[in-house]
Amino acid sequence: MVGLEVLEKTLEQKLKQEFKLSGFVKIDNDIVDVVVKSSNHDKSLAVNIMKSLQEEFTEKKYISVSFKE
């Protein structure tokens, strides 16, 4: 599954570039789990991250964002 690892790293880089946040992305079929290192647990930020990452996929994904300090 080398392709998924590359995509996960690409999405992590997008988090850094677009939102200035470090994070971890794990993809399992249609589920994309995102853990962002931030003390700010902002719902609008989470929604913006989900929308931004969804742009990288042609099919709809279930994307969850959680914040860790």
Residue pairs with C-beta under 8 A, 6 or more apart in sequence:
4 27
7 27
7 56
8 25
8 26
8 27
9 25
10 56
11 25
11 32
11 34
11 53
11 56
12 22
12 23
12 24
12 25
14 52
14 53
14 56
15 21
15 22
15 23
15 25
15 34
15 36
15 49
16 22
16 23
18 52
19 36
19 45
19 48
19 49
19 52
21 36
21 37
21 38
22 36
22 37
23 34
23 35
23 36
23 37
24 34
24 35
25 32
25 33
25 34
25 53
26 32
26 33
27 33
30 59
30 60
30 61
30 62
31 61
31 62
31 64
32 53
32 61
32 62
32 63
32 64
33 64
33 66
34 49
34 50
34 53
34 63
34 64
34 65
34 66
35 65
35 66
35 67
35 68
36 49
36 65
36 66
36 67
36 68
37 67
37 68
37 69
38 45
38 67
38 68
38 69
39 67
39 69
40 67
41 67
46 65
46 67
49 63
49 65
50 63
50 65
53 61
53 63
54 60
54 61
54 63
